[in-house]
Amino acid sequence: MAKRRRNTAPKYETGKEITTKSWFGSHADMVVGRDELESGCLTQNTFLQEAERTSYLCVCKDDKGYYITKRSHLDNGLADPNRYSDLREIQ
């Protein structure tokens, strides 16, 4: 008979809190305008320039930094793959 394994992974990180509405979803209040960008190197990014030219992309900011996502991912109740991915275009 096989033994049952115990789950030893921590379920909650003590002291870590989020400042956004949800853990993984993107919201309209997270959208950052061009004048709100903190670093000058962000304005030189070609992907950011592409986001400004198109109407379906936007730049958002969360606790980990900046990321670019589609406007259709805002406030839809689903997880945004661009937010929780480690492959962010802008850090």
N, C-alpha and C positions, 0 to 999 in steps of 0.2 A: 504494500500500500504506500502511496506517495505521501510525503509530508507537505503540509500546507505552509507556504512561505508567508512571512510577515512583511507588511509594507513598512519599510523603514524611511521612506522619503518624507521630508517635512511637508505638511499640508498647508501651513501658513507661515509667512515670514513675519516675525514679530517686529513691530515698529514701522513697517512699510505701509504707507497709505497713499492713495491716489488723489489727485486734485481735479480730475475730470469726472464727467457724469457716469462713465462706465469703464471697465477694464480694457475692452478690446474694440468698442465701437467708436466711430468718428462722429463729431457733432458740429453744428454750425458755429458754436461759440469758440471752437478750436481753430477756425480758419484765420490765417495771418495775412494781413495786407502787406504790400511792398514797403510801406513806411514803417511797419512794425518789425521788420527783420533786423536782428541785432548786429549781425556781422557783415562786413563789406564783401567777404569772400562768397557769401550766399548769392549775392546779386550777379556774380560772374559765372555762376553755374549754368551751363547750357540747358540742362533739364529744367531748371527754374524758368529760364527764358521761354522754353516751350510751354510750360504751364501757364505763363502769362499770355501767350498768344492764343491759346485754345480756351474755349469756354467750359470744357468739361473737366479740367484739372484744377486743383487748388492746393495751396501749401497750408499745412496744419502744424500745430505745435502741441506736444504733450509733455509728460514728465521726462521722457528720454531724449527729447529734442524735436527737430523738424522732420517732416516727411511729406511726400506728395501723394495725393490720392485723387480719385474721381469724385466729382460732385454728387454722383448718384449713390455713393457710399455714405453720405452725410445723413444722419438722423433716420436711417431706415430700419433700425432695430437689429441689424446683423453685425457680426464681427467684420472689421475692415482688415483685409489681409496685408495692406500696406502699413498699417499701424503696428501690428504685433510681429511683423517680420523683422529679422535681424538684418535684412538686406535693404536698409533705408538708403535712399538716394542722397539725402541731406542729413548730416549729423550735427 
